[in-house]
Amino acid sequence: MIHYHGGPITPDTAALKAWRGRHAFISFAHPGQLPLASEFCQSFALDNGAFTVWKAAGKNKIDWSDYYAFVRRWMNHPGFDFAIIPDVIDGGEAENEALLDEWPHGEFFGAPVWHMNESDERFVRLCNEYPRVAIGSCGEYDVRRPSLAVSRMKDLIRHVTDEYGQPVCKLHGLRMLNPLIFTKLPLASADSTNVARNIGIDSKWRGTYSPQSKDTRAALLVERIEAHNSAGALIYCEQRDKLHVQYSLEV
């Protein structure tokens, strides 16, 4: 699988430690290090920065024309892999379908987002229509609850695998670069900002031999994450992995 490390990673020297010869995930909301990533990474992918843009827009309808132009600028770069098609953070399936229709760069360059609170039918359809689908966690299936998120995805991915247990399209896990998640699923790629967020938190680096520089911390985190790979095929047991959602009872 491809491990995409999200930016911005500061300072630039730490970004180079994380990205040189590896893969970067660059947000439209924070594009400043894209020239650096495009120069030193094996490849990079672009995120629409939906949540950041959504908040800045006051939760109103967003004009994505600038993002489309941003993708147009980079999509023919040899290191470009794909861009996340815009999605509505708190919207319904109809709103997200409208954004798929609006996307101007075709299926090869863009990956639609399926959110875990959306219908299974939409996920299956997207996987049969697009070469790559991004999976976004939310609500009770948030990636901060790895076991439940994995159970939800296993129960779903089984509907889009071939006879060998391999997905019929490439699956990308948004914010899923956690070995507790991606080692159990047949993901082609996943991203996170784990490195960017944690190299500057001194309280997480204690002990006599803990690295003090952000550069060394970045190199260490990347090495630990990339020591793991995703599953080569879906291993699903209906009795063990079947997702049973329990609802609270009012008394």
Secondary structure, 3 states (H helix, E strand, C coil): CEEEEECCCCCHHHHHHHHCCCEEEEECCCCCCHHHHHHHCCEEEEECCHHHHHHHCCCCCCCCHHHHHHHHHHCCCCCEEEEECCCCCCCCHHHHHHHHHHCCCHHHHEECEEECCCCHHHHHHHHHHCCEEEEECCHHHCCCCHHHHHHHHHHHHHHHECCCCCECCEEEECCCCCHHHHCCCCCCEEEECHHHHHCCCHHHCCCCCCCCCHHHHHHHHHHHHCCCCCCCCCCCCHHHHCCCCCCCCCC
